[in-house]
Amino acid sequence: MHTHIHTLVVVSYKIATAALGLPYTLDTIGSLRPPAAGKEVNPIHDGCPSQLTLANSFSFTDIGLKLGEIVAERYRCPYFTELQPLRGEGLVFILLSVLSSELYSYTEEPEFALNRDNFEEDFRSHEDQFLCPTFLLGVFDECDTEVDVLHWSRHNIFLLYDMGLFTALLELLSMEIDNSQACSSAVRKPAISLADSTELRVLLSIMYLMVETVRVQTEDDRPEWREAREAFKNELGSPLYNGEPFALLLFTMVTKFCSMNAPHFPMKKVLLLLWKTILFTLGGFEELQEMKVRGRERLCLTPLPEDSIKVVRAMRAASPPASAMELIEQQQQQQKRGRRSRRPLVKQDSLDTYNERDPFKNDDARDEEEDPEDTDSGIEGEVDPLDRDVIIQPPPPPPPLRPPTERVNFPKGLPWAPKVREKDIEHFLETSRNKFIGFTLGNDTETLVGLPRPIHESVKTLKLVSFPATSSWEETRGKTRDTLEGLCLSGEEEVEETPAEILYVGMLPNLSQYVIALLKLLLAAAPTSKAKTDSINILADVLPEEMPITVLQSMKLGIDVNRHKEIIVKAISALLLLLLKHLKLSHIYQFEVVSQHLVFANCIPLILKFFNQNIMSYISAKNSICVLDFPHCVVHEMPELTAESLEAGDCSQFCWRNLFSCINLLRILNKLTKWKHSRTMMLVVFKSAPILKRALKVKQAMMQLYVLKLLKIQTKYLGRQWRKSNMKTMSAIYQKVRHRLNDDWAYGNDIDARPWDFQAEECALRENIEKFNSRRYDNSRNSDFTPVDNCLQSILGQRVELPEDFHYSYEIWLEREVFSQPIQWEGLLQNP
């Protein structure tokens, strides 16, 4: 047995190291070590007994031999010179290039050349076709362009998956996680560097590339590749790895790292792999939209009024409001040029005047004016020069009369269809009945006797846009099942084994630990966080063994560290958002479990702290060095880096990665606070309005949409003066956010604007969650406390399983158990 495990480790490690071209040798006692300097290494023969690799070998021997035959045969032909046009795969390869570049830190860049040299030396030195010619990233010297590298990487990854490489890597990863010697050694070290996680980085890099490459679909995929993709997806989402999904193993690595028991884990690679695994197994936002449609059809609910993805894509961003300081500065500049203005500052136009213009026309200068009172201390941002010039100029003369055909084009309608909840209709009827009749009828929304005609018309209009949510249906069904269970009338609940359901069941016992660990990492990676002695070290897989000694090296390391933190924030935000959306679709109480753990772990103030910075600077940060990104650095010659080139950064005006992270965090905050009065009050208590208004400076439609949603839900609590001095923001909310017909958000007259009791609301939700988890997943309930079924019809209606030979002996059983037993009828009449 020991020989088999040893062979598994050796063979699988050879596959992993050869895949990235990493150097290795095997000494006589079987321990892995780097090759001696100046020595030619043969991965097959050097110190590796033949009986170890061939005799008593594991099943991976056949895999290695097969790979050797396929790749060696292909290597002998000039296949790189016969590439056909990629036919539309360019965009896919660009995406893969960006995602692959984020996997590696710039500190790992020197390893590429070393790995390539050792790989080619090993490849040409041996004669046996065994394991060495396996490559994931392409033979760098044979590839002339980045597209070539990614094209052949994709081809080889599907080949390696067919050979069963992922299972071998998983076994090795499990062994590395359980390696107590490496963990204890890392705990004792005063400073952890990149060298402490070499094996883990190799394994996680190959697994990430396999998951991400197989996940991405192209039009030219072969039929066997499509089948492999579905098989791999089912394999990752099923409890095939020690009875649990693969994602739980990665969650275990996260909690182990955050508990300081394994500080050498390369956490960025773990989080990226975890995010991509959940994205692959559960599906992205487009798949989520399709599942929503199918779920509503299955429950016979009203179809979705629109596709939210398409609506957001069609939106246009509004220009950010200018602050008073910007207006004053622009006025002073204009006065120096001799351009006098009749009025120093221009008040914001009234709401009616604003609505008469095209709200989507961003180049209308008058639309960019802002009330000078609409400012918050510390607001920083940029305003277009055109907007500034027009703001301080006198108003233009009234335009001449034009025929009606030349009027401004109005938008055809609001982007979102209005919605009304069933609860809103019930509340409207309850108020109307108390006013006109004097009593209520509970949840009855059909009986309108005694109500005036306008109320009838109002209810008819509300029902036209009524949109029953799946969550409301599940909550009602859960309460019904709880009632029936108390009466012993409910049967066993049937639960569909979806990937989200399997993942939730696996996460449930340690869910709070997973959530706290992710938020700890998010806090450590946030740009507004200050380093503390007791905080976790997330830079273990980016710091080199030798610290920089020159200014250029220090600048490069500083960029790498900032980029490293940004990628961690990106992975965690995307991971949490995916979990919340998929669990909400799976069951509303699964979503509420995760949401409540996030709220109790202070996720809301953490996200607000993240946004309490110069958000424009964060969005436009240039923490990247394009010439060091993979695969550019292995294909092209490396130019000489200078301090000036590092300061200039790339030519992009903003960072997609940081914009993606900000939108994800805003969406998470919306998920946590939607329809939760106590959590909305937390936004008010933490003074989130100035922080969120600052985020409106970013001219991106989706980000502005979710900022406006967060401002809308707390507008009624901010007071009349705030609403009066922020009419531009109020108009933007009206224009871009979905309307709830009887939601009095703009005036604060709603019945929910009452003193809040955080503890009572969260405790009631917690009680429903515990009932749900107990009903579905608690199979070890004590039978002594199980309610007794006293219903005669229920007992007689139960099906009793009898043995096959019972009909042969049932007469004997009746005689022995019934007829021959005396019955004391008088005893039944006596009191016990």
C-alpha positions in Angstrom: 0.0 0.0 0.0 2.9 2.4 0.8 4.4 1.7 -2.6 1.1 2.6 -4.3 0.8 5.9 -2.5 4.5 6.7 -3.1 4.1 6.0 -6.8 0.9 8.2 -6.9 2.8 11.1 -5.3 5.9 10.7 -7.6 4.0 10.2 -10.9 1.4 12.9 -10.2 4.1 15.4 -9.1 5.9 14.7 -12.3 2.8 15.4 -14.3 2.3 18.7 -12.4 5.8 19.9 -12.7 6.2 18.9 -16.3 3.0 20.6 -17.1 4.4 24.0 -16.1 8.0 23.1 -16.9 9.1 23.1 -13.3 12.4 21.4 -12.5 12.5 18.4 -10.2 14.5 15.3 -9.4 13.8 12.3 -7.2 16.5 11.2 -4.9 17.1 7.6 -3.8 14.8 7.8 -0.8 12.0 9.2 -2.8 11.9 12.8 -1.5 11.5 15.6 -4.0 14.2 18.2 -4.3 15.4 20.8 -6.9 18.1 19.7 -9.3 21.7 20.3 -8.5 23.3 23.3 -10.3 24.9 22.4 -13.6 23.5 18.8 -13.7 21.4 17.5 -16.5 18.2 16.0 -15.2 16.5 13.1 -16.7 13.1 12.8 -15.0 12.8 9.1 -15.8 16.1 7.6 -14.9 17.8 9.9 -12.4 17.6 8.3 -9.0 14.2 6.7 -9.9 14.3 2.9 -9.6 12.6 1.2 -12.5 10.6 -1.0 -10.3 9.1 2.1 -8.6 7.8 3.7 -11.8 6.9 0.6 -13.8 6.5 -2.3 -11.5 3.6 -2.0 -9.0 2.7 1.3 -10.5 -0.6 3.0 -10.1 -3.1 3.5 -12.9 -1.4 6.8 -13.7 1.4 4.9 -15.4 -0.9 4.0 -18.3 -2.0 7.7 -18.4 1.6 8.8 -18.6 2.6 6.4 -21.3 -0.5 7.4 -23.4 0.4 11.0 -23.0 3.9 10.4 -23.9 2.9 8.6 -27.1 0.4 11.3 -28.2 2.5 14.3 -27.4 5.8 12.9 -28.6 4.3 11.9 -31.9 2.8 15.4 -32.3 6.0 17.0 -31.3 7.9 15.4 -34.2 5.7 17.1 -36.8 5.8 20.9 -37.4 2.3 21.3 -36.1 2.8 24.9 -34.9 3.5 26.0 -38.5 0.2 24.6 -39.7 -2.2 26.5 -37.5 -5.5 27.2 -39.2 -7.4 30.5 -38.7 -9.1 30.5 -35.3 -12.5 31.6 -36.7 -13.8 34.0 -34.1 -11.9 32.6 -31.1 -9.9 35.8 -30.7 -12.2 37.2 -28.0 -12.2 34.0 -26.0 -8.4 33.9 -26.1 -8.2 37.5 -25.0 -10.5 36.6 -22.0 -8.4 33.6 -21.2 -5.2 35.7 -21.4 -6.5 38.2 -18.9 -7.7 35.5 -16.5 -4.5 33.5 -16.8 -2.4 36.7 -16.2 -4.2 37.3 -12.9 -3.3 33.8 -11.7 0.4 34.6 -11.6 2.0 37.3 -9.6 4.9 39.3 -11.1 7.2 37.8 -8.5 6.7 34.4 -10.2 7.8 35.8 -13.6 11.4 34.7 -13.3 10.2 31.1 -12.9 8.8 31.0 -16.4 12.2 31.1 -18.2 13.7 28.6 -15.7 10.8 26.2 -16.1 10.9 26.4 -19.8 14.6 25.7 -20.0 14.4 22.7 -17.6 11.3 21.4 -19.5 13.0 21.5 -22.9 16.2 20.0 -21.5 14.3 17.2 -19.9 12.2 16.7 -23.0 15.2 16.2 -25.3 17.4 14.2 -22.9 15.2 11.2 -22.2 14.3 8.5 -24.7 11.4 6.8 -22.9 7.9 8.2 -23.6 6.8 8.5 -20.0 5.0 11.5 -18.5 7.5 14.2 -19.3 6.1 15.6 -22.6 2.9 16.8 -21.0 2.4 20.5 -21.2 -0.5 22.8 -20.4 0.7 26.2 -21.5 2.2 25.3 -24.8 5.8 24.9 -25.8 6.9 28.5 -25.4 9.7 28.5 -27.9 7.5 26.9 -30.6 4.7 29.5 -30.2 5.1 32.9 -31.9 2.0 34.6 -30.5 -0.1 34.6 -27.4 -3.0 33.1 -29.3 -0.8 30.1 -30.2 0.0 29.6 -26.5 -3.6 29.7 -25.4 -4.8 27.7 -28.4 -2.5 24.8 -27.7 -3.0 25.1 -23.9 -6.7 24.6 -24.5 -6.0 21.6 -26.7 -3.7 20.0 -24.1 -5.9 20.7 -21.2 -8.8 18.7 -22.7 -6.2 16.0 -23.5 -5.0 15.9 -19.9 -8.6 15.8 -18.5 -9.4 12.8 -20.7 -6.3 11.1 -19.2 -7.6 11.6 -15.7 -5.0 14.2 -14.6 -7.4 16.2 -12.4 -8.1 13.3 -10.1 -4.3 12.8 -9.6 -3.9 16.5 -8.9 -6.8 16.3 -6.4 -5.1 13.5 -4.5 -1.9 15.5 -4.4 -3.7 18.6 -3.2 -5.3 16.6 -0.4 -1.9 15.3 0.7 -0.4 18.8 0.7 -3.3 20.2 2.8 -2.8 17.4 5.4 0.9 17.8 5.4 1.3 18.8 9.1 5.1 19.0 8.8 4.9 21.8 6.2 2.2 23.6 8.2 4.1 23.5 11.5 7.3 24.7 9.7 5.4 27.6 8.2 3.9 28.6 11.5 7.3 28.8 13.1 8.8 30.9 10.4 9.0 34.6 11.1 8.5 35.6 7.4 6.8 33.4 4.8 7.8 33.9 1.1 7.0 32.5 -2.3 9.3 29.5 -1.8 7.2 28.0 1.0 4.3 27.2 -1.3 6.0 26.0 -4.5 4.2 22.6 -4.6 0.8 24.1 -3.8 1.2 26.9 -6.4 2.0 24.3 -9.1 -1.1 22.2 -8.2 -3.5 25.1 -7.9 -2.3 26.8 -11.0 -2.9 23.6 -13.2 -6.3 23.0 -11.6 -7.3 26.6 -12.1 -6.3 26.5 -15.8 -8.1 23.2 -16.3 -11.3 24.5 -14.7 -11.3 27.9 -16.4 -10.3 26.5 -19.8 -12.9 23.7 -19.8 -15.5 26.1 -18.5 -15.2 28.6 -21.4 -17.2 27.6 -24.5 -16.3 28.4 -28.1 -18.2 27.8 -31.3 -15.5 25.5 -32.7 -15.4 23.1 -29.8 -15.3 19.5 -30.8 -18.2 17.2 -29.8 -16.0 15.3 -27.4 -14.9 18.5 -25.8 -18.6 19.4 -25.1 -19.1 16.0 -23.6 -16.0 16.4 -21.5 -17.2 19.8 -20.3 -20.5 18.4 -19.1 -18.8 15.5 -17.4 -16.3 17.8 -15.7 -19.1 20.1 -14.5 -21.1 17.2 -13.0 -17.9 15.8 -11.4 -17.0 19.1 -9.7 -20.6 19.7 -8.5 -21.2 16.2 -7.2 -20.1 14.8 -3.8 -17.5 12.6 -5.4 -14.5 13.8 -3.4 -14.7 12.1 0.0 -18.4 12.6 0.0 -18.4 16.3 -0.6 -18.0 18.7 -3.6 -14.6 19.9 -4.6 -15.5 23.5 -3.5 -15.7 22.4 0.1 -12.1 21.2 0.0 -11.1 24.8 -1.1 -13.3 26.3 1.6 -11.4 24.1 4.1 -8.2 25.6 2.9 -9.5 29.1 3.4 -10.6 28.5 7.0 -7.3 26.7 7.7 -5.4 29.7 6.4 -7.4 32.2 8.4 -7.0 30.3 11.6 -3.2 30.7 11.2 -2.7 26.9 11.0 -1.4 27.0 7.4 0.0 30.5 6.7 1.9 29.3 3.7 -1.2 28.6 1.6 -1.3 30.6 -1.6 -4.6 32.2 -0.9 -5.0 34.2 -4.1 -4.9 31.0 -6.2 -7.2 29.2 -3.8 -9.8 32.0 -4.0 -9.6 32.2 -7.8 -10.0 28.4 -8.1 -12.9 28.4 -5.6 -14.7 31.2 -7.5 -14.2 29.5 -10.9 -15.3 26.2 -9.5 -18.6 27.6 -8.2 -19.1 29.6 -11.4 -18.6 26.5 -13.4 -20.8 24.1 -11.3 -23.6 26.5 -10.5 -23.6 28.7 -13.6 -23.1 32.4 -14.4 -25.7 35.1 -14.6 -27.1 34.1 -18.0 -27.6 30.5 -16.8 -29.2 32.0 -13.6 -31.7 34.0 -15.7 -32.7 30.8 -17.6 -33.1 28.9 -14.3 -35.3 31.7 -13.0 -37.6 31.5 -16.1 -37.8 27.7 -15.8 -38.5 27.9 -12.1 -41.4 30.3 -12.5 -42.9 28.2 -15.2 -42.7 25.1 -13.0 -44.5 27.0 -10.2 -47.1 28.5 -12.6 -46.1 32.0 -11.6 -46.2 35.2 -13.7 -43.3 35.3 -16.2 -40.5 37.7 -15.7 -41.5 41.2 -17.1 -38.0 41.7 -18.6 -34.5 40.4 -18.9 -32.5 42.3 -16.2 -29.2 41.6 -18.0 -30.4 43.2 -21.2 -32.0 46.2 -19.5 -28.8 47.0 -17.6 -26.7 46.6 -20.7 -28.9 49.2 -22.5 -28.7 51.8 -19.8 -26.5 54.8 -20.1 -24.6 56.4 -17.3 -25.5 59.9 -16.0 -22.8 62.5 -15.5 -21.8 62.8 -11.9 -22.9 65.8 -9.9 -20.4 68.6 -9.5 -19.4 69.7 -6.0 -19.4 73.3 -4.8 -15.6 73.5 -4.6 -15.4 72.5 -8.3 -17.9 75.1 -9.2 -16.0 77.8 -7.3 -12.7 76.8 -8.8 -14.1 76.8 -12.3 -15.6 80.2 -11.7 -12.3 81.7 -10.6 -10.6 80.3 -13.7 -13.2 81.8 -15.9 -13.0 85.2 -14.2 -9.2 85.2 -14.8 -9.9 84.7 -18.5 -12.3 87.7 -18.5 -15.4 85.8 -18.9 -17.9 87.3 -16.5 -21.0 85.5 -15.3 -24.2 87.1 -14.3 -24.6 84.7 -11.4 -21.7 83.0 -9.6 -23.5 79.7 -9.0 -26.5 78.1 -10.6 -29.2 76.4 -8.7 -30.4 73.0 -9.8 -33.3 73.1 -12.1 -36.6 72.1 -10.8 -37.7 68.5 -11.1 -40.3 69.4 -13.8 -37.8 71.3 -15.9 -35.4 68.4 -15.6 -38.0 65.9 -16.7 -38.8 67.9 -19.8 -35.4 67.2 -21.2 -34.1 63.9 -22.4 -32.7 62.2 -19.2 -30.5 59.9 -21.3 -28.8 62.7 -23.2 -25.5 63.1 -21.3 -24.2 65.8 -23.5 -26.9 68.3 -22.5 -24.9 70.7 -20.5 -27.8 72.0 -18.5 -28.5 68.5 -17.3 -25.2 68.5 -15.4 -26.0 71.4 -13.1 -26.1 70.6 -9.4 -27.3 72.4 -6.3 -24.3 73.8 -4.4 -25.9 72.5 -1.2 -25.7 69.0 -2.6 -22.2 68.4 -1.2 -20.6 66.2 1.3 -17.3 66.8 3.1 -14.4 65.0 1.4 -16.2 64.4 -1.9 -13.7 63.9 -4.6 -14.3 63.3 -8.3 -14.0 64.6 -11.8 -16.4 66.6 -13.9 -16.2 67.0 -17.6 -14.7 70.4 -18.6 -17.7 71.0 -20.8 -20.0 70.7 -17.9 -17.9 73.1 -15.8 -17.8 75.7 -18.5 -21.6 75.7 -19.0 -22.4 75.7 -15.3 -20.9 79.1 -14.6 -22.2 80.7 -17.8 -25.5 82.6 -17.9 -28.5 80.7 -19.0 -28.9 80.7 -22.8 -31.6 82.8 -24.3 -34.9 81.0 -24.9 -35.0 79.1 -28.1 -37.3 80.3 -30.9 -40.6 78.6 -31.4 -40.3 75.3 -33.3 -42.8 73.2 -34.9 -43.9 70.2 -32.9 -42.0 67.8 -35.1 -38.7 69.3 -34.0 -39.2 68.8 -30.3 -36.7 66.9 -28.2 -37.1 63.1 -28.4 -38.4 61.8 -25.2 -37.6 58.4 -23.9 -40.3 55.9 -24.7 -40.6 54.7 -21.2 -38.9 53.8 -18.0 -36.3 51.0 -18.3 -38.1 48.8 -15.7 -41.6 47.6 -15.5 -43.3 48.5 -12.2 -44.0 45.8 -9.7 -46.3 45.3 -6.8 -46.0 42.6 -4.1 -49.0 40.7 -2.8 -48.1 42.1 0.6 -48.5 45.6 -0.8 -52.0 44.9 -2.1 -53.0 43.4 1.3 -51.6 46.5 3.1 -53.5 48.8 0.7 -56.8 47.0 1.2 -56.3 46.8 5.0 -55.8 50.6 5.2 -58.9 51.2 2.9 -61.1 48.9 4.9 -60.2 50.5 8.2 -61.0 53.9 6.7 -64.3 53.2 4.9 -65.7 50.1 6.7 -64.0 49.9 10.1 -62.8 46.3 10.0 -60.4 44.1 8.0 -60.7 40.8 6.3 -57.1 39.5 6.8 -55.3 38.4 3.6 -58.4 38.5 1.5 -57.7 40.5 -1.7 -60.8 39.6 -3.6 -63.7 40.9 -1.5 -64.2 44.7 -2.3 -67.7 45.0 -0.9 -68.4 48.4 0.8 -65.3 50.1 -0.8 -65.8 53.1 -3.1 -65.3 52.8 -6.8 -61.8 54.5 -6.9 -60.5 51.8 -4.6 -61.8 49.1 -7.0 -59.9 50.8 -9.8 -56.8 51.0 -7.7 -56.9 47.4 -6.8 -57.4 46.4 -10.4 -54.4 48.5 -11.4 -52.3 47.0 -8.7 -53.2 43.4 -9.7 -52.2 44.2 -13.3 -48.6 44.7 -12.2 -48.6 42.2 -9.3 -45.5 40.1 -9.4 -45.5 37.2 -6.9 -41.9 36.4 -6.1 -40.7 32.8 -5.8 -39.4 33.6 -2.3 -42.9 34.6 -1.1 -44.3 31.3 -2.5 -41.5 29.3 -0.7 -42.1 31.2 2.6 -45.8 30.5 2.5 -45.2 26.9 1.7 -42.7 26.6 4.5 -45.2 28.0 7.1 -47.8 25.6 5.8 -45.5 22.6 6.2 -44.6 23.7 9.7 -48.2 23.8 10.6 -49.0 20.4 9.1 -45.9 18.9 10.8 -47.2 20.1 14.1 -50.4 18.3 13.4 -48.5 15.2 12.1 -50.1 15.5 8.7 -47.0 16.4 6.6 -45.0 13.8 4.7 -41.4 13.8 3.9 -40.3 16.8 1.8 -38.9 16.0 -1.6 -35.7 18.0 -2.3 -34.2 18.1 -5.8 -30.5 17.3 -5.8 -29.2 20.4 -7.6 -25.6 21.5 -7.5 -26.6 24.5 -5.3 -28.5 22.1 -2.9 -25.5 19.8 -2.7 -23.2 22.7 -2.0 -25.4 24.1 0.7 -25.8 20.8 2.5 -22.0 20.5 2.5 -21.4 24.0 3.7 -24.1 24.1 6.4 -22.2 22.6 9.3 -19.3 25.1 9.0 -21.1 27.9 7.2 -20.3 30.6 9.8 -16.6 29.7 9.7 -16.5 30.0 5.9 -18.3 33.4 5.9 -16.0 34.8 8.6 -12.9 33.6 6.8 -13.9 35.2 3.6 -14.7 38.5 5.3 -11.4 38.4 7.1 -9.6 38.1 3.8 -11.7 40.9 2.3 -10.8 43.1 5.2 -7.1 42.4 4.8 -7.2 43.1 1.1 -9.3 46.3 1.3 -7.3 49.4 0.4 -8.7 51.3 3.3 -7.5 48.7 5.9 -4.4 49.5 7.9 -1.9 46.8 8.7 -2.1 45.3 12.1 0.1 42.9 13.9 -2.7 40.4 14.6 -4.1 40.5 11.0 -3.6 37.6 8.6 -0.8 37.8 6.1 -2.3 37.5 2.6 1.0 38.3 0.9 2.6 34.9 1.5 2.4 34.0 -2.2 3.7 37.3 -3.6 6.7 38.2 -1.4 10.1 36.9 -2.8 12.7 35.2 -0.7 15.0 38.2 -1.0 13.5 41.6 -0.5 14.2 44.3 -3.1 17.3 46.3 -2.8 16.8 48.8 -5.6 14.2 51.5 -6.2 13.0 49.7 -9.4 12.5 46.4 -7.6 10.6 48.1 -4.8 8.3 49.8 -7.2 7.7 46.5 -9.0 7.0 44.7 -5.8 4.6 47.6 -4.6 2.6 47.3 -7.9 2.5 43.5 -7.5 1.2 43.7 -3.9 -1.5 46.2 -4.8 -2.5 44.0 -7.8 -2.5 41.0 -5.5 -5.0 42.6 -3.1 -7.2 43.8 -6.0 -7.5 40.2 -7.4 -8.3 38.9 -3.9 -11.1 41.5 -3.5 -12.4 40.6 -7.0 -12.5 36.8 -6.3 -14.2 37.2 -2.9 -16.8 39.7 -4.1 -17.7 37.5 -7.1 -17.8 34.4 -5.0 -20.2 35.9 -2.4 -22.5 37.3 -5.0 -22.7 34.0 -6.9 -23.5 32.1 -3.6 -26.2 34.6 -2.7 -27.9 34.6 -6.1 -27.9 30.8 -6.6 -29.0 30.0 -3.0 -31.8 32.5 -3.3 -33.0 30.7 -6.4 -32.5 27.3 -4.7 -34.6 28.3 -1.6 -35.2 31.6 0.0 -34.2 30.4 3.5 -30.8 29.1 2.2 -30.2 32.6 1.0 -31.3 34.0 4.3 -28.9 31.7 6.2 -25.9 33.1 4.3 -27.2 36.6 4.5 -27.7 36.5 8.2 -24.2 35.1 8.8 -22.8 38.0 6.6 -24.8 40.6 8.6 -23.7 39.2 12.0 -20.1 39.1 10.7 -20.3 42.9 10.1 -20.4 42.6 6.3 -22.4 45.9 5.9 -19.9 48.2 7.7 -17.1 46.4 6.0 -18.4 47.2 2.5 -19.1 50.8 3.5 -15.6 51.0 4.8 -14.4 49.7 1.5 -16.2 52.5 -0.4 -15.1 55.2 2.1 -12.2 56.1 -0.1 -11.4 58.1 -3.2 -13.4 55.7 -5.4 -12.4 57.4 -8.6 -8.7 56.8 -7.8 -9.5 53.2 -7.0 -11.4 52.7 -10.3 -8.6 54.3 -12.3 -5.7 52.6 -10.5 -3.0 51.2 -12.8 -1.5 48.4 -10.7 -0.4 46.3 -13.7 2.7 45.9 -15.8 1.5 44.6 -19.2 4.9 43.3 -20.4 5.0 41.0 -17.4 1.5 39.5 -17.8 1.2 35.9 -18.9 1.4 34.8 -21.7 3.0 38.0 -23.1 6.1 37.6 -21.0 6.9 34.1 -22.4 6.3 34.9 -26.0 7.8 38.3 -26.5 11.2 39.6 -25.6 11.3 41.4 -22.2 12.0 45.2 -22.6 14.0 47.0 -20.1 11.8 48.3 -17.2 12.4 51.7 -15.9 10.9 53.7 -13.0 9.1 56.0 -15.5 7.5 53.1 -17.4 6.3 51.6 -14.1 4.8 54.9 -13.0 3.0 55.4 -16.3 1.3 52.0 -16.1 -0.9 50.9 -19.0 -2.8 53.1 -21.3 -6.3 52.2 -20.1 -8.3 54.9 -18.3 -9.7 52.7 -15.7 -9.3 49.2 -14.2 -12.0 46.7 -15.2 -11.0 44.5 -12.2 -11.7 47.2 -9.6 -14.9 48.3 -11.3 -16.1 44.7 -11.3 -15.3 44.4 -7.6 -17.1 47.6 -6.7 -20.3 46.5 -8.6 -20.2 43.1 -6.9 -19.9 44.6 -3.4 -22.8 47.0 -4.1 -25.0 44.2 -5.3 -24.1 42.2 -2.2 -25.1 45.2 -0.1 -28.4 45.4 -2.0 -29.1 41.7 -1.4 -28.5 42.0 2.3 -30.7 45.1 2.8 -33.6 44.5 0.4 -37.0 44.4 2.3 -35.1 44.3 5.6 -36.1 47.3 7.7 -33.5 46.8 10.4 -30.6 46.4 8.0 -31.7 49.5 6.0 -31.5 51.4 9.3 -28.0 50.1 9.7 -27.2 52.0 6.4 -28.6 55.2 8.0 -26.8 54.7 11.3 -23.5 54.2 9.6 -24.0 57.4 7.5 -23.8 55.6 4.2 -25.5 58.3 2.1 -22.4 60.5 1.7 -20.2 57.5 0.9 -22.7 56.2 -1.7 -23.1 59.6 -3.3 -19.4 59.7 -3.7 -19.6 56.5 -5.7 -22.0 58.2 -8.2 -18.9 60.0 -9.5 -18.1 56.8 -11.5 -19.8 57.1 -14.9 -20.8 53.5 -15.3 -24.5 52.7 -15.6 -24.6 49.4 -13.7 -22.6 50.8 -10.7 -24.8 53.9 -10.6 -27.9 51.8 -10.7 -27.0 49.8 -7.5 -25.8 52.9 -5.7 -29.2 54.6 -6.5 -31.0 51.5 -5.2 -29.2 51.8 -1.9 -30.0 55.5 -1.7 -33.6 54.9 -2.5 -34.4 52.4 0.3 -33.0 54.9 2.9 -34.3 58.2 1.4 -37.4 58.3 3.6 -35.2 58.2 6.8 -32.7 61.0 5.7 -35.1 63.9 6.3 -36.7 66.6 4.1 -33.6 68.8 4.0 -31.5 66.0 2.5 -34.2 65.3 -0.2 -34.5 69.0 -0.9 -30.8 69.6 -1.4 -30.4 66.3 -3.5 -33.1 66.7 -6.1 -30.7 65.6 -8.9 -30.1 62.3 -7.1 -33.9 61.9 -6.5 -34.5 62.5 -10.2 -31.9 59.9 -11.1 -33.6 57.4 -8.7 -36.9 58.0 -10.4 -35.4 57.6 -13.8 -33.2 54.5 -13.3 -34.6 52.4 -10.5 -37.7 50.2 -10.7 -40.9 51.7 -9.3 -43.1 50.1 -6.7 -46.5 51.7 -7.2 -47.5 52.3 -3.6 -43.9 52.7 -2.2 -43.8 56.1 -0.6 -40.0 56.2 -0.7 -39.6 59.9 -1.6 -41.8 61.4 1.2 -41.3 59.3 4.3 -44.9 58.7 5.0 -44.7 54.9 4.9 -45.8 52.9 7.9 -42.4 51.2 8.0 -40.7 54.5 9.0 -41.0 53.6 12.6 -38.5 52.9 15.4 -36.6 49.8 14.4 -36.0 46.7 16.5 -33.0 45.0 15.0 -33.0 42.1 17.5 -36.7 41.2 17.1 -36.7 41.2 13.3 -33.5 39.1 13.1 -34.7 36.7 15.8 -37.9 36.1 13.9 -36.0 35.4 10.8 -33.6 33.1 12.6 -36.5 31.1 14.0 -37.9 30.5 10.5 -34.4 29.5 9.3 -33.9 27.0 12.1 -37.3 25.5 11.4 -36.4 25.2 7.7 -33.0 23.5 8.4 -34.5 21.2 11.0 -37.3 20.2 8.7 -35.1 19.5 5.7 -31.7 18.5 7.0 -32.0 17.3 10.6 -32.3 13.5 10.3 -31.2 12.8 13.9 -34.2 14.2 15.7 -34.9 12.6 19.0 -37.8 10.2 18.7 -38.9 10.9 22.3 -39.8 14.5 21.2 -41.5 13.6 17.9 -45.2 14.4 18.0 -47.4 11.3 18.2 -49.9 10.7 15.4 -53.3 10.3 17.1 -55.4 10.5 13.9 -57.2 7.2 13.3 -57.5 7.7 9.5 -53.8 8.6 9.3 -52.8 5.5 11.2 -55.1 3.1 9.2 -53.9 4.7 6.0 -50.3 3.9 6.6 -48.7 1.3 4.5 -47.1 -1.5 6.5 -44.4 -3.6 5.0 -45.0 -7.3 5.7 -42.6 -10.2 5.1 -43.1 -12.3 1.9 -44.1 -15.5 3.8 -46.6 -13.8 6.1 -49.7 -15.0 4.2 -48.5 -18.6 4.9 -48.6 -18.1 8.7 -51.0 -15.3 9.3 -53.7 -17.6 10.8 -51.2 -19.0 13.3 -50.2 -15.4 14.2 -53.9 -14.4 14.7 -54.5 -17.4 17.0 -51.4 -16.7 19.0 -51.4 -12.9 19.3 -55.2 -12.1 19.2 -57.6 -15.0 19.9 -55.6 -16.7 22.6 -54.9 -13.5 24.5 -57.5 -12.6 27.2 -58.8 -9.1 27.0 -59.7 -7.3 30.2 -62.6 -5.2 29.0 -63.4 -3.9 32.5 -59.9 -2.5 32.8 -60.5 -0.1 30.0 -63.2 1.6 31.9 -61.1 2.1 35.0 -59.0 5.2 35.5 -55.2 4.5 35.4 
